[in-house]
Amino acid sequence: MRFFRFLCMLLIVITSSCNKDDVITITFDKGFYRPATEQSSAAWNKVFEYTPAPGQFIGDTKTGGFSGEEQSAADAAAYAERRLSEGKFVSLGGFGGYIIVGFDHSIDNSVGYDLAIGGNAFDGSSEPGVVWVMQDENGDGEPNDRWYELRGSESGSATTLQNYSVTYYRPTQPQQAIKWRDSEGAEGEIDYLSSYHTQDSYYPQWITADSYTLSGTRLEARNYDKSGNGTMWIQPAYDWGYADNFSSADHTSDGGNMNLIDIANAITSTGEETELEYIDFVKIQTAVNTKSGWLGENSTEVTGIYDYRLMRR
């Protein structure tokens, strides 16, 4: 067995250093691979983490569905599990907010689409989320290995920023706007919309620190006011590769309001293409830092994450 594992590790080194065209092949010990069975579910089976950015549905006990009693990270994950189980949306808030889920089996990287991610996008209202995937490299069943971003239409664009971060600051009074500062030196606020919400704050109440920072890939914002007087905000779609995005390429109503995603689009932190045989965890993260007037901040919403092939069996 030790010799077998040694060969596997040797194969990782060889394939990671001898590929052509900057494509890295990642081959892991298949002992941690969990094949799908007839009893396997197409849907996610566990929310490992739910850390939203501040946003209008965070803490909202009506449309957002919070109980008001979420006091810990475990409470937040339980909230997200309940909402997804009920087929209701989970809001990720402003830029960088994310959710991490796992499945009862490994999802193969096969020809065509591998994942289906439910959202609430429609024509003129896209709030894109970047999709990340992880393989359970160490076999401990936890999402604590390497994340790989799934390339979308904006990857490599001069207007797309990788390793972008935003720090959010706890407000000092109830129903105040949330101030933020980003890694580019810009500052702004997530507005409090008193006409629509009544919770004390959009700042997640289970986060005890007076500020927290979220990092990821930022897409250039495309939203604009079509009316010219602030009454009709449009949030155009991005071409392909994102959650909660009304794309003509990968958005489908077959089985729900979903975007179809291909694991073959995995890239490393430096942008190189990567071949993953399978994945075990998925993270979805709000990808824009912008707001649309009276509509509030742009925030990715998620209603479910699925193994697309099992959905269709």
C-alpha positions as CSV (number, residue, x, y, z in Angstrom):
1,M,0.0,0.0,0.0
2,R,2.8,2.4,0.8
3,F,4.4,1.7,-2.5
4,F,1.1,2.3,-4.3
5,R,0.7,5.7,-2.5
6,F,4.3,6.6,-3.4
7,L,3.5,5.9,-7.1
8,C,0.4,8.1,-6.8
9,M,2.4,10.9,-5.4
10,L,5.0,10.5,-8.1
11,L,2.3,10.7,-10.7
12,I,1.1,14.0,-9.2
13,V,4.6,15.5,-9.6
14,I,5.1,14.2,-13.1
15,T,1.7,15.2,-14.5
16,S,1.9,18.6,-12.7
17,S,5.2,19.5,-14.4
18,C,5.1,17.9,-17.8
19,N,1.9,19.2,-19.4
20,K,1.8,21.1,-22.6
21,D,-0.1,24.4,-23.2
22,D,-0.1,25.3,-19.5
23,V,-2.7,22.6,-18.6
24,I,-2.0,21.0,-15.3
25,T,-3.4,17.5,-14.7
26,I,-4.1,16.8,-11.0
27,T,-4.4,13.1,-10.2
28,F,-5.1,12.2,-6.6
29,D,-5.4,8.9,-4.7
30,K,-8.6,7.4,-5.9
31,G,-9.0,5.8,-2.5
32,F,-10.8,9.0,-1.5
33,Y,-13.2,8.9,-4.5
34,R,-16.8,8.2,-3.5
35,P,-18.7,6.7,-6.5
36,A,-22.3,7.5,-7.0
37,T,-24.8,4.7,-6.3
38,E,-28.4,4.1,-7.0
39,Q,-29.1,5.6,-3.6
40,S,-27.1,8.7,-4.2
41,S,-28.9,12.1,-4.2
42,A,-28.4,14.6,-7.0
43,A,-28.7,17.4,-4.5
44,W,-26.1,18.8,-2.0
45,N,-26.4,16.9,1.3
46,K,-24.6,19.3,3.8
47,V,-23.9,23.0,4.1
48,F,-20.4,23.2,5.6
49,E,-20.3,27.0,5.9
50,Y,-22.5,30.0,5.2
51,T,-20.7,33.3,5.4
52,P,-22.6,36.1,3.6
53,A,-21.4,39.6,3.1
54,P,-23.8,42.2,4.6
55,G,-27.0,42.5,2.5
56,Q,-30.6,43.4,2.7
57,F,-31.8,39.8,3.3
58,I,-29.2,39.0,6.0
59,G,-31.0,38.9,9.3
60,D,-34.4,39.5,7.6
61,T,-37.0,37.4,9.3
62,K,-39.6,37.8,6.6
63,T,-38.4,37.3,3.0
64,G,-34.9,36.2,4.1
65,G,-36.3,33.6,6.5
66,F,-33.9,34.1,9.4
67,S,-35.2,33.2,12.9
68,G,-33.3,36.1,14.5
69,E,-31.7,33.5,16.8
70,E,-28.6,32.7,14.6
71,Q,-25.7,33.3,17.0
72,S,-23.0,31.1,15.6
73,A,-21.5,29.8,12.4
74,A,-23.2,26.5,13.1
75,D,-26.5,28.3,13.4
76,A,-25.9,30.1,10.1
77,A,-25.1,26.8,8.3
78,A,-28.3,25.2,9.8
79,Y,-30.3,28.2,8.5
80,A,-28.9,27.7,5.0
81,E,-29.6,24.0,5.1
82,R,-33.2,24.6,6.1
83,R,-33.7,27.2,3.4
84,L,-32.2,25.1,0.6
85,S,-34.1,22.0,1.8
86,E,-37.3,24.0,1.4
87,G,-36.4,25.2,-2.1
88,K,-36.0,28.8,-0.9
89,F,-33.2,31.2,-1.7
90,V,-30.2,31.8,0.4
91,S,-28.7,35.3,-0.2
92,L,-24.9,35.6,-0.2
93,G,-25.1,39.4,0.4
94,G,-22.6,41.8,-1.3
95,F,-19.2,41.0,-2.8
96,G,-17.4,37.9,-1.4
97,G,-20.3,36.4,0.5
98,Y,-20.3,32.6,0.1
99,I,-21.8,29.2,0.8
100,I,-19.9,25.9,0.8
101,V,-21.8,22.6,0.3
102,G,-20.9,18.9,0.0
103,F,-22.5,15.8,-1.5
104,D,-23.0,12.2,-0.6
105,H,-20.7,11.2,-3.4
106,S,-18.0,12.5,-5.6
107,I,-19.1,14.4,-8.8
108,D,-17.2,13.2,-11.9
109,N,-15.7,15.6,-14.4
110,S,-17.3,14.1,-17.5
111,V,-18.0,15.5,-21.0
112,G,-20.4,18.4,-20.8
113,Y,-22.0,20.1,-17.8
114,D,-21.5,18.5,-14.4
115,L,-23.2,20.9,-11.9
116,A,-26.6,22.7,-11.9
117,I,-26.9,25.7,-9.5
118,G,-30.3,27.2,-8.8
119,G,-30.8,30.9,-8.5
120,N,-33.4,33.6,-9.1
121,A,-32.1,35.3,-12.2
122,F,-34.3,36.7,-14.9
123,D,-34.0,38.9,-18.0
124,G,-32.5,42.1,-16.8
125,S,-31.6,40.8,-13.3
126,S,-28.4,38.8,-13.1
127,E,-26.3,38.9,-9.9
128,P,-23.4,36.6,-10.8
129,G,-21.6,34.3,-8.4
130,V,-18.2,32.7,-9.1
131,V,-18.2,28.9,-8.6
132,W,-15.3,27.2,-6.9
133,V,-14.7,23.4,-6.5
134,M,-12.6,21.3,-4.2
135,Q,-11.5,17.7,-4.2
136,D,-11.2,15.9,-0.8
137,E,-7.5,15.4,-1.2
138,N,-6.8,14.4,2.4
139,G,-9.9,12.2,2.7
140,D,-11.1,13.7,5.9
141,G,-14.6,14.7,4.6
142,E,-14.0,18.4,5.2
143,P,-13.6,21.3,2.7
144,N,-10.1,22.1,3.9
145,D,-8.0,21.4,0.8
146,R,-7.3,23.5,-2.4
147,W,-10.1,25.5,-4.0
148,Y,-10.1,25.8,-7.8
149,E,-12.1,28.5,-9.5
150,L,-14.3,27.5,-12.4
151,R,-13.4,29.8,-15.4
152,G,-16.2,31.9,-16.8
153,S,-16.5,34.3,-19.7
154,E,-14.8,37.1,-17.8
155,S,-11.8,35.1,-16.6
156,G,-8.6,36.7,-17.9
157,S,-10.3,40.0,-18.7
158,A,-8.4,43.2,-17.8
159,T,-11.5,44.3,-15.8
160,T,-11.6,41.1,-13.7
161,L,-9.7,41.2,-10.4
162,Q,-8.4,38.0,-8.7
163,N,-7.4,38.2,-5.1
164,Y,-9.7,41.1,-4.5
165,S,-11.0,41.7,-1.0
166,V,-13.5,43.8,0.8
167,T,-13.6,44.6,4.5
168,Y,-17.0,45.3,6.1
169,Y,-17.5,47.3,9.3
170,R,-20.1,46.8,11.9
171,P,-22.4,49.8,12.2
172,T,-22.6,51.8,15.4
173,Q,-26.4,52.3,15.3
174,P,-29.4,50.2,14.3
175,Q,-30.5,50.4,10.7
176,Q,-27.4,52.1,9.5
177,A,-25.7,51.6,6.1
178,I,-22.7,49.2,6.2
179,K,-19.4,50.8,5.4
180,W,-16.7,48.9,3.4
181,R,-13.2,49.4,2.1
182,D,-11.6,47.3,-0.6
183,S,-8.1,46.1,-1.5
184,E,-8.0,48.8,-4.2
185,G,-8.4,51.6,-1.7
186,A,-12.0,52.3,-2.6
187,E,-14.7,52.9,0.0
188,G,-18.4,52.7,-0.1
189,E,-21.6,51.6,1.7
190,I,-24.3,48.9,1.5
191,D,-27.4,51.0,1.9
192,Y,-30.1,50.2,4.5
193,L,-33.4,50.0,2.7
194,S,-35.9,51.0,5.4
195,S,-38.8,50.9,2.9
196,Y,-38.4,47.1,2.6
197,H,-36.7,45.8,5.7
198,T,-36.9,46.2,9.5
199,Q,-34.0,44.1,10.9
200,D,-31.6,46.0,13.1
201,S,-28.7,45.5,10.8
202,Y,-27.5,43.8,7.6
203,Y,-24.3,42.8,9.4
204,P,-24.4,39.0,10.2
205,Q,-25.2,38.9,13.9
206,W,-23.2,35.7,14.4
207,I,-20.0,37.5,13.4
208,T,-18.7,38.9,16.6
209,A,-15.8,40.9,15.2
210,D,-16.3,44.6,14.5
211,S,-15.1,44.0,10.9
212,Y,-14.4,41.1,8.6
213,T,-12.8,40.6,5.2
214,L,-14.0,38.5,2.3
215,S,-11.7,37.7,-0.7
216,G,-12.3,36.3,-4.1
217,T,-12.6,37.1,-7.8
218,R,-14.4,40.3,-8.7
219,L,-16.1,40.9,-12.0
220,E,-16.7,44.3,-13.5
221,A,-20.2,45.6,-12.6
222,R,-22.6,46.0,-15.5
223,N,-25.7,47.3,-13.8
224,Y,-27.1,50.7,-14.9
225,D,-30.1,52.9,-14.6
226,K,-32.1,52.6,-17.8
227,S,-34.6,55.3,-16.9
228,G,-32.1,58.0,-16.1
229,N,-34.0,59.0,-13.0
230,G,-33.2,56.0,-10.7
231,T,-36.5,54.1,-11.2
232,M,-35.4,51.3,-13.6
233,W,-32.2,49.5,-12.8
234,I,-30.9,46.8,-15.2
235,Q,-28.5,44.1,-14.3
236,P,-27.3,42.5,-17.5
237,A,-26.2,38.9,-17.8
238,Y,-22.7,37.7,-18.3
239,D,-21.9,35.4,-21.1
240,W,-21.4,32.1,-19.3
241,G,-19.9,30.3,-16.3
242,Y,-21.6,32.0,-13.3
243,A,-24.4,31.2,-10.8
244,D,-27.6,33.3,-10.6
245,N,-26.9,34.6,-14.2
246,F,-29.5,34.8,-17.0
247,S,-27.0,33.6,-19.6
248,S,-28.2,32.6,-23.0
249,A,-25.4,29.9,-23.0
250,D,-25.9,28.0,-19.7
251,H,-29.1,29.2,-18.0
252,T,-32.0,26.8,-18.1
253,S,-35.5,26.5,-16.8
254,D,-35.4,22.7,-17.2
255,G,-35.7,21.5,-13.6
256,G,-35.8,25.1,-12.3
257,N,-34.1,28.5,-12.6
258,M,-30.5,27.1,-13.0
259,N,-27.1,27.7,-14.5
260,L,-25.2,24.7,-15.8
261,I,-21.5,24.5,-14.9
262,D,-18.6,22.4,-16.3
263,I,-15.9,21.2,-13.9
264,A,-13.5,21.1,-16.9
265,N,-13.2,24.9,-16.6
266,A,-11.2,24.6,-13.3
267,I,-8.2,26.9,-13.1
268,T,-5.5,27.4,-10.5
269,S,-5.0,30.6,-8.4
270,T,-2.6,31.8,-11.1
271,G,-5.1,31.2,-13.9
272,E,-3.7,27.9,-15.4
273,E,-6.2,25.3,-16.6
274,T,-6.4,22.3,-14.4
275,E,-7.9,18.8,-15.1
276,L,-9.8,17.5,-12.1
277,E,-11.1,13.9,-12.3
278,Y,-13.8,14.6,-9.8
279,I,-14.8,17.1,-7.0
280,D,-16.4,16.8,-3.6
281,F,-17.3,20.3,-2.5
282,V,-18.7,23.5,-4.2
283,K,-18.4,27.1,-3.1
284,I,-20.5,29.9,-4.6
285,Q,-19.5,33.5,-4.0
286,T,-20.9,36.8,-4.9
287,A,-18.7,38.2,-7.7
288,V,-19.6,41.9,-8.0
289,N,-19.3,44.9,-5.7
290,T,-22.1,47.2,-6.7
291,K,-25.6,48.4,-5.9
292,S,-28.6,49.3,-8.0
293,G,-30.3,52.3,-6.3
294,W,-33.6,51.3,-4.6
295,L,-33.0,47.7,-5.4
296,G,-30.0,47.6,-3.1
297,E,-26.7,45.8,-3.3
298,N,-26.2,43.1,-6.0
299,S,-26.1,39.8,-4.2
300,T,-26.0,36.3,-5.6
301,E,-28.9,34.1,-4.5
302,V,-28.7,30.3,-4.4
303,T,-31.7,27.9,-4.2
304,G,-29.8,24.6,-4.7
305,I,-26.6,22.9,-5.9
306,Y,-26.9,19.6,-7.9
307,D,-25.0,16.8,-9.6
308,Y,-26.4,17.6,-13.1
309,R,-26.1,14.0,-14.4
310,L,-27.9,12.5,-11.4
311,M,-30.6,15.1,-11.9
312,R,-31.2,13.7,-15.3
313,R,-31.1,9.9,-14.6
